[in-house]
């Protein structure tokens, strides 16, 4: 839910600031890492 909200804000900030583009590249990566971490915990459990 937080990711979807950030994406909507970034779409507008994108045109204004280039830093938003960096966040866009990081946001999906952090999501993948978060999912992988959850899977790792499930595998350990």
Phi and psi restraints in degrees (range 20) as a CNS / XPLOR table:
assign (resid 1 and name C) (resid 2 and name N)
       (resid 2 and name CA) (resid 2 and name C) 1.0 -64.2 20.0 2
assign (resid 2 and name N) (resid 2 and name CA)
       (resid 2 and name C) (resid 3 and name N) 1.0 -37.7 20.0 2
assign (resid 2 and name C) (resid 3 and name N)
       (resid 3 and name CA) (resid 3 and name C) 1.0 -63.7 20.0 2
assign (resid 3 and name N) (resid 3 and name CA)
       (resid 3 and name C) (resid 4 and name N) 1.0 -43.8 20.0 2
assign (resid 3 and name C) (resid 4 and name N)
       (resid 4 and name CA) (resid 4 and name C) 1.0 -63.0 20.0 2
assign (resid 4 and name N) (resid 4 and name CA)
       (resid 4 and name C) (resid 5 and name N) 1.0 -39.7 20.0 2
assign (resid 4 and name C) (resid 5 and name N)
       (resid 5 and name CA) (resid 5 and name C) 1.0 -65.3 20.0 2
assign (resid 5 and name N) (resid 5 and name CA)
       (resid 5 and name C) (resid 6 and name N) 1.0 -41.5 20.0 2
assign (resid 5 and name C) (resid 6 and name N)
       (resid 6 and name CA) (resid 6 and name C) 1.0 -64.1 20.0 2
assign (resid 6 and name N) (resid 6 and name CA)
       (resid 6 and name C) (resid 7 and name N) 1.0 -40.5 20.0 2
assign (resid 6 and name C) (resid 7 and name N)
       (resid 7 and name CA) (resid 7 and name C) 1.0 -61.1 20.0 2
assign (resid 7 and name N) (resid 7 and name CA)
       (resid 7 and name C) (resid 8 and name N) 1.0 -42.8 20.0 2
assign (resid 7 and name C) (resid 8 and name N)
       (resid 8 and name CA) (resid 8 and name C) 1.0 -63.2 20.0 2
assign (resid 8 and name N) (resid 8 and name CA)
       (resid 8 and name C) (resid 9 and name N) 1.0 -39.5 20.0 2
assign (resid 8 and name C) (resid 9 and name N)
       (resid 9 and name CA) (resid 9 and name C) 1.0 -70.1 20.0 2
assign (resid 9 and name N) (resid 9 and name CA)
       (resid 9 and name C) (resid 10 and name N) 1.0 -38.6 20.0 2
assign (resid 9 and name C) (resid 10 and name N)
       (resid 10 and name CA) (resid 10 and name C) 1.0 -64.9 20.0 2
assign (resid 10 and name N) (resid 10 and name CA)
       (resid 10 and name C) (resid 11 and name N) 1.0 -36.0 20.0 2
assign (resid 10 and name C) (resid 11 and name N)
       (resid 11 and name CA) (resid 11 and name C) 1.0 -55.3 20.0 2
assign (resid 11 and name N) (resid 11 and name CA)
       (resid 11 and name C) (resid 12 and name N) 1.0 -36.5 20.0 2
assign (resid 11 and name C) (resid 12 and name N)
       (resid 12 and name CA) (resid 12 and name C) 1.0 -84.1 20.0 2
assign (resid 12 and name N) (resid 12 and name CA)
       (resid 12 and name C) (resid 13 and name N) 1.0 -39.8 20.0 2
assign (resid 12 and name C) (resid 13 and name N)
       (resid 13 and name CA) (resid 13 and name C) 1.0 -69.2 20.0 2
assign (resid 13 and name N) (resid 13 and name CA)
       (resid 13 and name C) (resid 14 and name N) 1.0 -25.8 20.0 2
assign (resid 13 and name C) (resid 14 and name N)
       (resid 14 and name CA) (resid 14 and name C) 1.0 -49.8 20.0 2
assign (resid 14 and name N) (resid 14 and name CA)
       (resid 14 and name C) (resid 15 and name N) 1.0 -47.4 20.0 2
assign (resid 14 and name C) (resid 15 and name N)
       (resid 15 and name CA) (resid 15 and name C) 1.0 -68.9 20.0 2
assign (resid 15 and name N) (resid 15 and name CA)
       (resid 15 and name C) (resid 16 and name N) 1.0 -29.9 20.0 2
assign (resid 15 and name C) (resid 16 and name N)
       (resid 16 and name CA) (resid 16 and name C) 1.0 -85.4 20.0 2
assign (resid 16 and name N) (resid 16 and name CA)
       (resid 16 and name C) (resid 17 and name N) 1.0 -50.1 20.0 2
assign (resid 16 and name C) (resid 17 and name N)
       (resid 17 and name CA) (resid 17 and name C) 1.0 -126.1 20.0 2
assign (resid 17 and name N) (resid 17 and name CA)
       (resid 17 and name C) (resid 18 and name N) 1.0 139.0 20.0 2
assign (resid 17 and name C) (resid 18 and name N)
       (resid 18 and name CA) (resid 18 and name C) 1.0 -73.4 20.0 2
assign (resid 18 and name N) (resid 18 and name CA)
       (resid 18 and name C) (resid 19 and name N) 1.0 -17.7 20.0 2
assign (resid 18 and name C) (resid 19 and name N)
       (resid 19 and name CA) (resid 19 and name C) 1.0 -63.3 20.0 2
assign (resid 19 and name N) (resid 19 and name CA)
       (resid 19 and name C) (resid 20 and name N) 1.0 -29.0 20.0 2
assign (resid 19 and name C) (resid 20 and name N)
       (resid 20 and name CA) (resid 20 and name C) 1.0 -61.8 20.0 2
assign (resid 20 and name N) (resid 20 and name CA)
       (resid 20 and name C) (resid 21 and name N) 1.0 -35.6 20.0 2
assign (resid 20 and name C) (resid 21 and name N)
       (resid 21 and name CA) (resid 21 and name C) 1.0 -62.9 20.0 2
assign (resid 21 and name N) (resid 21 and name CA)
       (resid 21 and name C) (resid 22 and name N) 1.0 -39.2 20.0 2
assign (resid 21 and name C) (resid 22 and name N)
       (resid 22 and name CA) (resid 22 and name C) 1.0 -63.7 20.0 2
assign (resid 22 and name N) (resid 22 and name CA)
       (resid 22 and name C) (resid 23 and name N) 1.0 -41.1 20.0 2
assign (resid 22 and name C) (resid 23 and name N)
       (resid 23 and name CA) (resid 23 and name C) 1.0 -63.7 20.0 2
assign (resid 23 and name N) (resid 23 and name CA)
       (resid 23 and name C) (resid 24 and name N) 1.0 -36.8 20.0 2
assign (resid 23 and name C) (resid 24 and name N)
       (resid 24 and name CA) (resid 24 and name C) 1.0 -62.6 20.0 2
assign (resid 24 and name N) (resid 24 and name CA)
       (resid 24 and name C) (resid 25 and name N) 1.0 -39.0 20.0 2
assign (resid 24 and name C) (resid 25 and name N)
       (resid 25 and name CA) (resid 25 and name C) 1.0 -70.9 20.0 2
assign (resid 25 and name N) (resid 25 and name CA)
       (resid 25 and name C) (resid 26 and name N) 1.0 -33.3 20.0 2
assign (resid 25 and name C) (resid 26 and name N)
       (resid 26 and name CA) (resid 26 and name C) 1.0 -79.4 20.0 2
assign (resid 26 and name N) (resid 26 and name CA)
       (resid 26 and name C) (resid 27 and name N) 1.0 -39.3 20.0 2
assign (resid 26 and name C) (resid 27 and name N)
       (resid 27 and name CA) (resid 27 and name C) 1.0 -56.0 20.0 2
assign (resid 27 and name N) (resid 27 and name CA)
       (resid 27 and name C) (resid 28 and name N) 1.0 -49.5 20.0 2
assign (resid 27 and name C) (resid 28 and name N)
       (resid 28 and name CA) (resid 28 and name C) 1.0 -65.8 20.0 2
assign (resid 28 and name N) (resid 28 and name CA)
       (resid 28 and name C) (resid 29 and name N) 1.0 -33.2 20.0 2
assign (resid 28 and name C) (resid 29 and name N)
       (resid 29 and name CA) (resid 29 and name C) 1.0 -66.8 20.0 2
assign (resid 29 and name N) (resid 29 and name CA)
       (resid 29 and name C) (resid 30 and name N) 1.0 -43.9 20.0 2
assign (resid 29 and name C) (resid 30 and name N)
       (resid 30 and name CA) (resid 30 and name C) 1.0 -63.7 20.0 2
assign (resid 30 and name N) (resid 30 and name CA)
       (resid 30 and name C) (resid 31 and name N) 1.0 -35.1 20.0 2
assign (resid 30 and name C) (resid 31 and name N)
       (resid 31 and name CA) (resid 31 and name C) 1.0 -65.0 20.0 2
assign (resid 31 and name N) (resid 31 and name CA)
       (resid 31 and name C) (resid 32 and name N) 1.0 -44.2 20.0 2
assign (resid 31 and name C) (resid 32 and name N)
       (resid 32 and name CA) (resid 32 and name C) 1.0 -63.8 20.0 2
assign (resid 32 and name N) (resid 32 and name CA)
       (resid 32 and name C) (resid 33 and name N) 1.0 -42.4 20.0 2
assign (resid 32 and name C) (resid 33 and name N)
       (resid 33 and name CA) (resid 33 and name C) 1.0 -64.7 20.0 2
assign (resid 33 and name N) (resid 33 and name CA)
       (resid 33 and name C) (resid 34 and name N) 1.0 -39.1 20.0 2
assign (resid 33 and name C) (resid 34 and name N)
       (resid 34 and name CA) (resid 34 and name C) 1.0 -64.4 20.0 2
assign (resid 34 and name N) (resid 34 and name CA)
       (resid 34 and name C) (resid 35 and name N) 1.0 -42.6 20.0 2
assign (resid 34 and name C) (resid 35 and name N)
       (resid 35 and name CA) (resid 35 and name C) 1.0 -65.0 20.0 2
assign (resid 35 and name N) (resid 35 and name CA)
       (resid 35 and name C) (resid 36 and name N) 1.0 -43.9 20.0 2
assign (resid 35 and name C) (resid 36 and name N)
       (resid 36 and name CA) (resid 36 and name C) 1.0 -62.6 20.0 2
assign (resid 36 and name N) (resid 36 and name CA)
       (resid 36 and name C) (resid 37 and name N) 1.0 -38.8 20.0 2
assign (resid 36 and name C) (resid 37 and name N)
       (resid 37 and name CA) (resid 37 and name C) 1.0 -64.3 20.0 2
assign (resid 37 and name N) (resid 37 and name CA)
       (resid 37 and name C) (resid 38 and name N) 1.0 -40.8 20.0 2
assign (resid 37 and name C) (resid 38 and name N)
       (resid 38 and name CA) (resid 38 and name C) 1.0 -64.2 20.0 2
assign (resid 38 and name N) (resid 38 and name CA)
       (resid 38 and name C) (resid 39 and name N) 1.0 -42.8 20.0 2
assign (resid 38 and name C) (resid 39 and name N)
       (resid 39 and name CA) (resid 39 and name C) 1.0 -62.9 20.0 2
assign (resid 39 and name N) (resid 39 and name CA)
       (resid 39 and name C) (resid 40 and name N) 1.0 -39.5 20.0 2
assign (resid 39 and name C) (resid 40 and name N)
       (resid 40 and name CA) (resid 40 and name C) 1.0 -60.8 20.0 2
assign (resid 40 and name N) (resid 40 and name CA)
       (resid 40 and name C) (resid 41 and name N) 1.0 -43.1 20.0 2
assign (resid 40 and name C) (resid 41 and name N)
       (resid 41 and name CA) (resid 41 and name C) 1.0 -64.8 20.0 2
assign (resid 41 and name N) (resid 41 and name CA)
       (resid 41 and name C) (resid 42 and name N) 1.0 -39.6 20.0 2
assign (resid 41 and name C) (resid 42 and name N)
       (resid 42 and name CA) (resid 42 and name C) 1.0 -65.6 20.0 2
assign (resid 42 and name N) (resid 42 and name CA)
       (resid 42 and name C) (resid 43 and name N) 1.0 -40.7 20.0 2
assign (resid 42 and name C) (resid 43 and name N)
       (resid 43 and name CA) (resid 43 and name C) 1.0 -64.3 20.0 2
assign (resid 43 and name N) (resid 43 and name CA)
       (resid 43 and name C) (resid 44 and name N) 1.0 -41.5 20.0 2
assign (resid 43 and name C) (resid 44 and name N)
       (resid 44 and name CA) (resid 44 and name C) 1.0 -66.1 20.0 2
assign (resid 44 and name N) (resid 44 and name CA)
       (resid 44 and name C) (resid 45 and name N) 1.0 -38.5 20.0 2
